[in-house]
Amino acid sequence: MTKIQKATITAITLYILWEISIWFWAKDAEGAIIRVDLLIVYPILIILIGISTWQKFRK
């Protein structure tokens, strides 16, 4: 397993924990919830997953 693949697993795990915390926060919040954090998080996760997949099938 490469360093990028380990970083991808770590990033996905942290993202899941982040989503759980946002879910609990959103239950108590009033009004619309605008998720600007996803503009940063999604592209990073997509790039990491793409690189990890490419490395996995390249070997």
Long-range contacts (C-beta under 8 A, 24 or more apart in sequence): 2-52, 2-55, 4-48, 4-51, 4-52, 4-55, 5-52, 5-55, 5-56, 7-48, 8-45, 8-48, 8-49, 8-51, 8-52, 11-44, 11-45, 11-48, 12-45, 12-49, 15-41, 15-45
